[in-house]
Amino acid sequence: MPGNGITVEEALTAATLNAAAAIGRADEIGSLEVGKRADLIVLSAPSYHHLVYHYGVNQVHHVVKNGRPVVRDGRRCD
């Protein structure tokens, strides 16, 4: 549990889909679905559960913005 009595899954949903809904953009962003913008990160962690145990550590391996890679293997793409 990340704290405040919520599960890891609830925290991730709050930070993604619910955040998009809060600004009225859940139809465009906030989850991986056909037709939505492809903004995502790939973490170098064996499971999403590791996020709550290793916060403060940069686990970002890849970043995709608007469907294009901008970070590969932890390094910015040119």
Protein Blocks (a to p, Z undefined) as FASTA:
>chain_A
ZZjhiafklmmmmmmmmmmmmnopmmmgopacehiacdddddddfbfklmmmmghiafbf
bdceehiafbgghiacZZ
